Amino acid sequence: MSVSRARGPEHLRRPKGVAVTLRAVLESSKRPTRLELVCWVLNVDEPQAQRTWEFALHNGLLEPAGSDAATGAPMFKLSERGQLALRQLRRRRSATR
């Protein structure tokens, strides 16, 4: 199966049991979001992203950003600390290429 470069590998279904990376969660959280929306964007089941999402919340990488108008569920976005972490993760990846 060939994957076009315009629709990168993030659009492929991640195998069950494979955890989502912190970088993927943070990149998906630039705008206000919630776990369900991150999972939809990354095309994964919630259990695959749950631990990473909780890690980001627990470590202050995400901060409250109001509530979803449709569901009333709390929304989160990158905190300043999360933005710094994402920049560091990007640098680390670009240095290994």
C-alpha positions as CSV (number, residue, x, y, z in Angstrom):
1,M,0.0,0.0,0.0
2,S,1.4,3.4,-1.0
3,V,0.9,6.4,1.2
4,S,1.0,9.8,-0.4
5,R,3.2,12.4,1.3
6,A,0.3,14.8,1.5
7,R,-1.5,12.4,3.8
8,G,1.3,11.3,6.1
9,P,1.5,8.2,8.3
10,E,-0.5,9.9,11.0
11,H,-3.6,9.1,8.9
12,L,-3.0,5.4,9.1
13,R,-4.6,3.4,11.9
14,R,-2.1,2.8,14.7
15,P,-1.9,-0.9,15.7
16,K,-3.8,-1.7,18.9
17,G,-1.6,-1.6,22.0
18,V,0.9,0.8,20.6
19,A,1.0,4.0,22.8
20,V,0.8,7.5,21.3
21,T,3.9,9.6,21.7
22,L,4.0,12.7,23.8
23,R,5.0,14.7,20.7
24,A,1.8,13.6,18.9
25,V,-0.4,14.6,21.8
26,L,1.2,18.0,22.2
27,E,1.1,18.7,18.5
28,S,-2.6,17.8,18.5
29,S,-3.2,20.2,21.4
30,K,-2.1,23.5,19.9
31,R,-5.8,24.5,19.8
32,P,-8.3,23.8,22.5
33,T,-9.1,20.1,22.5
34,R,-10.0,17.1,24.6
35,L,-8.8,13.5,24.6
36,E,-11.6,12.3,22.3
37,L,-10.7,14.9,19.7
38,V,-6.9,14.1,19.9
39,C,-7.7,10.4,19.4
40,W,-9.9,11.3,16.4
41,V,-7.1,13.4,14.8
42,L,-4.5,10.7,15.5
43,N,-6.8,7.9,14.4
44,V,-6.3,5.9,17.6
45,D,-8.5,4.4,20.3
46,E,-8.6,6.3,23.6
47,P,-6.7,3.6,25.6
48,Q,-3.7,4.2,23.3
49,A,-3.5,7.9,24.1
50,Q,-4.9,7.9,27.7
51,R,-1.6,7.5,29.6
52,T,0.2,10.1,27.4
53,W,-2.7,12.5,27.8
54,E,-2.7,12.0,31.6
55,F,1.0,12.5,31.7
56,A,0.7,15.8,29.8
57,L,-2.0,17.0,32.2
58,H,-0.2,15.9,35.4
59,N,3.0,17.6,34.3
60,G,1.4,20.9,33.4
61,L,2.0,20.5,29.6
62,L,-1.8,21.1,29.0
63,E,-3.9,23.7,30.7
64,P,-7.7,24.3,30.9
65,A,-9.2,26.2,27.9
66,G,-12.9,26.4,28.7
67,S,-15.5,23.8,27.7
68,D,-16.7,22.3,24.5
69,A,-19.8,24.2,23.3
70,A,-21.4,21.0,22.0
71,T,-20.8,18.6,24.9
72,G,-19.8,20.8,27.8
73,A,-16.7,18.6,28.3
74,P,-13.6,20.4,29.5
75,M,-11.1,21.5,26.8
76,F,-7.4,21.8,27.2
77,K,-4.6,23.5,25.2
78,L,-0.8,23.6,25.3
79,S,0.5,25.5,28.3
80,E,3.7,27.6,28.1
81,R,5.5,24.6,29.6
82,G,3.9,22.4,26.9
83,Q,5.0,24.7,24.1
84,L,8.6,24.6,25.4
85,A,8.4,20.8,25.7
86,L,7.1,20.5,22.1
87,R,10.0,22.7,20.8
88,Q,12.5,20.5,22.6
89,L,10.9,17.4,21.2
90,R,11.1,18.8,17.7
91,R,14.7,19.8,18.1
92,R,15.6,16.4,19.4
93,R,14.0,14.7,16.4
94,S,15.6,17.0,13.9
95,A,19.0,16.4,15.5
96,T,18.6,12.6,14.9
97,R,17.8,12.9,11.2
